[in-house]
């Protein structure tokens, strides 16, 4: 086994060797540095191979978790990135920008709440203007709330509205605006979830949005395919991100991810390759309308 593979294997297995995560909770939206253990986003493991040289990408929710891992991987593959994130996550976003710039790529920081339509459109336009164009859109921003005791009975309208506006409305608005900048050869990558296929009762609203994202992905792929634009989605399983301790009960953390065939949660870095593949005009030029599962063995069908 190479040193690189050994490092990645050690990072991926550190949770199972420790017997699970410690009990912990944060207030939303959560902080990367406050997590125990701090997730692996590929800071020390991702090695670029020039698969995205010259491309320009907008990543929503790019300050932490999956978005952070994708930003690091994209940058090390030769891609300039713009990050959209909530203003209260400025510190995490600045950490990502530093890592992107250390890879020799440009990083544009665009704080704002994507529940607001005008913010969504402004973020896209500013990303395209400051990067000098747009080739890849990663719709990663998402919200869930898993601390309720049951499913529909505990679902509050205000809570549901936040989830739907962030996960669906924001995705629609951002994508709609991005289509004014994306041309032939461009790629849109949405973030679905295992919850679209195997929903938890406590996440009834979140799971519904992820099922809708699958439908949106296939539908949009058919619409923009004739323009040479590819549209796909990645469906993560349980991934160790700030979203977990910030939105779930602390006592659920020790068993988080244990119900997968691989017996553990995934690290954000283990998702990055799926995004790099789908964004690559050389490797995924004939891939569109597909949902790629990265779930630790849970089926996505």
N, C-alpha and C positions, 0 to 999 in steps of 0.2 A: 504493500500500500504506500502511495506517495505521501510526503509530508503534508501536502495540501489536503488530500482526502482524509488523512488522519485527523487534521485539525477540524475539518467539517464534521466528521463523525463524532468527535469529542463534543463539539458544540451542540450537535443535534441530540446527543444522548445524555446530556448533563441533567436534564429533568428527571428521566427515569432512574438514573443512578442515585439521585438525591431522594427518590421516593415521592416525587410530586412537589408542587409549589407550596410554600408556607401560606397560611391564612393571611389575607391582606385585603384591604379596601382602600380606594381613593375616591375623591370627588371628581365627577366628570369635568372636563374631558380626559383627565388623567395625565400623568407625567411619566416619561420613559425612565428618568433617573431615579424616581421613587420606587420603581419596581424591584422585587426581590425574587429571583435574580433578574438583573437587567437583560433584556432580550438580545439575541444575536441578530444583527441586521446585515452582517457581512463585512463589518468594519475591518476585521482582521483576516477575513477568509476569501472574500470575492476577488477573483483575478480576471480582469478584462481581457477579451480577445478581439477587440476592434469590430464587434458585430453591429454597432450602431453609430459608426463614425459619421459626423456631420449632421446627425438628426437633432431635432429640437422637440422637447416633450413638455407637456403640462401634466403634472400629477396632483390631483386633488387629495387632500388629507395627507400631504407629503411630509409632514413634520415628524411622524412617529410610526411605529408598527410596520405594516406592509408597505405603506407609501415611502417610508424612510429607506427600507431595504431596496425598493425599486429604484429610488433616486440614486443610491450608492452604486447599484449595479449598472444602471443606465450611464452614469457619469464615467465609470471605469470602462465601459464599452464604447466611449467616445461621444456621448450625447450630452448636449446642453439641456438644462432642466429649469422649469419654473414650478414653484411649489405654492399651492393654495392651502391655507390652514386657518384655524380660528386664532384671533389675535392673542388670546390668553396662552397660546402655545408658542409664543415668539422664541423663547429660549431653546426649545427643542428644534424649531425650524432653523435657528442660527447654527446649531450644531450640525444639522444636515448640510447646510450651505458650506460650512467649513470643509466637510468631507468631500463634497462635490468639487470645490475649488482646489483641494489638495490633489484631486485626480486630474487637474488641468482643464476642467470644464467650467462653464459659466452657470451661475445659479441665481435666479430671480425669485425674490420673496414677495408673496402676494397675500397678505392677511385679509380675512373677510369671512362672513358667515354665509354659506351657500344656501341657507333657507330663504335668502332674499334674491329675487330674480335679477334686479339691477346689478347686484354684487357679482352674481354668476357671470353675467355678460361682460362686466368690466374686467373681471379676472382673466377671462379668455382673451379679450382684446389687448390687455396690457401684456400678457404673456407673449402673444404673437408679435407685438410691437417691440418689446425689449429683447426678445430672442432673435428677431429678424425673420419670423415665420413660425410655422407649426407643422410638425410631421406626425406626432404621436400624442394622443389624449388618453390618459389613464384616469378613469372615473373610480377613484378609490374611497372618497369621503363617505363615511357611513356612521350611523348611530343605532344603538340598541339599548334596551333597558331590561335587564334580567333579574332585578331584585324583587319583583312582585311575587306574591305567594302562589298565584295560579295564573291561568291564561286570560281569556276574554273578560271574566268577571272583575279582574283587577285593573283592566286597561282604562286609563283615563284619557279623555279627549285631547287635552293639552299635550300629553306624552305621545299619543299616537300621531298628532299633528306634526310634532318635531321629527319623529322618525320618518314619516312619509315625505315631509318637505325636504329633509336632508338626503334621504336615500333615493327618492324618485324624482321629485320636482327639480331639485338641484341638478341631478344627472341629466334630466331632459333639457333644462335651460342651458347648462354648460355645453352639452353636445350640440344643441341647436345653434349656438353661437360659434362653436368650433368649426362647424361645417362651412362657415364663411371663409375659413382660413386653410382648411385641409384640402389637399389636391390629390391627384393620382399617385398611388403608392403609399398614401398615408394609412395610419392604423388607429383604431379606437379599441381600447381594452377596458371593459367594465369589470367590476368586482362583484361577483355573485357570492354564494355561500353554500355549504353543505345543508344549511337550514332550508334552502329551496327544495331539497329532496327528502330530508329527514328532520322536520321541524320540531322544535321544543315548545311545549305549551306556554312556557313563560315568555317566549319570544314570538308570539303569534303575529304581531304587527311587523316585526323585523323580517320574519320568515316570508311573510306575504310580499314585502318589497323585493326580496331577493328572487322569488319566483317571477315577479314582474320584470326584473332586470334580465332574466333569461329570455323571456318573451321579447323584450325590447331589443336584445342583442340580435336575435334571429331576424326580427322584423326589419331592423335598421340595416343589417347586412344585405338583405334583399333590396332595400331601397337605394343604397349608395354603392353597391357592387358595380353597377355599370359605370360609375365614375372612377373606378379603380381604388376605392377606399375599402379596406378590410375592417370588419367589426367582429370582435370575439369577447369572451369573458373568461375569467379565472374564478373557480369556485373553491375557496379555501375551506379546510376543515378547522378544527380548534387550533388557533395560532396564539402564541403568547405575546400579546400586545397590551398597551394601556387600556384598551377598551374592556378587557376582562376584569381587572380589579376595580375599574371605575364604574362598571355597570352591573356587576354581579355580586352576590353575597360572598363575604370573605371565607366562610366555611366551605364553599364549593371549590376553592382554588386547589386544595391538595389532590383532588381527583380529576381536575381539569384535563381532558384529553385522554384519560385512561380507557375510554370506551371505544377507541379506534383499534383496528386490527394491529397497528404497530404499537399500541399500548401507551402512547404518550402524545402530548401536544407538539405541534410543530413550531419551529422558530421562523421569524419573518424572512430570514436569509434563505430558507428552504423553498420559499415561494418565488424569489426573484427570478430564477431561471425561466419560469413559465412566462413571465412578462417580457423578458429579453427575447425569448423565442418568438412570441407573438408579435413583438414590435419589429423584429428583424425582417427587412425586405428581401433578404436572400434566403433565410431559413423557413419563413412562413408565408411566402408569396402567394400560395394557393390555399391558405387556411382562412376561412371566414365563416361566420355563423356558428361557431363552435364554442362550447363551454368546456374548459379544461379543468378537471378536478385535481386539486392538490390537498388531499384529505386524510392522509395517513392510512388509506385503505378503505375508507367508507365509499360506497358506490354513489356515483352521480348519474342516475338514469331513472 
